[in-house]
């Protein structure tokens, strides 16, 4: 996940976020909101049968980079 994967399903993204300490706090329609105990938040859309867009995967990668610093 340190490099931008070509595509990921919502379930895979959610698993990565949970491994980083994020918790799904709510969902509004197709958008699921994750929060970290330090206050960072991220919204990830979940559309049946579709993969998560690269824009959201880039946000997850930025969070991974923040974890390293």
N, C-alpha and C positions, 0 to 999 in steps of 0.2 A: 504493500500500500504506500510505500515511500515514494514510488513513482506513480504518475497518473495512469491508472488502469484504463483500458479501452472502454470498459463498461462494468457497472456493478448493479445488482438488484438492490432494492430498498432493504431487504432483510440482511444483506451483507454489510451495507453501510451502517445499519442500526447496530449490528454486532460489533463493528469496529468502534463506534461511538461509545457503546456500553463498556467495552474493554478499556477505553480511555477515561472512564469514570462518569460519563454522561448518563443521564436518566431521562426517559421520555416523560415529560410532564403534562403534555396535553396534545390534542390534535384538533384541528379545525378543518373539516372537510378532508381534503387529501394531503394537507400539510401537517406534519408531525414535528413538534417542537421538543428539542432536547436541551437540557440544562446541566452544566457542570457545577459541582459544589462551590467553585470559586466565582461563579456568576456568569461565566460565558454561556451564550445561547446559540443554537443553530437550528434552522428550520430545514427539513428535508421532505420533499414531496413524495407521496406514494401513489402511483397510478398502476392499476392492475395490468400485469403483463408487460409493463414498460420498465426500462432501466432508468437509473438516476442520471440526470444530465451532468455533463462535465463541469458545469459551473458549480454545482453542489459538491462534486468530488474534489474540486480545487479548494473549496472552503475546508473540507475535512483534512486535506493535506496541510493547509496552513495551521490547523489546530495541532496536527502531529509535529510540525516544526516548532510551534510554541512550547510543546511538551518537552522538547529536547533542550530548550534554552533555560 
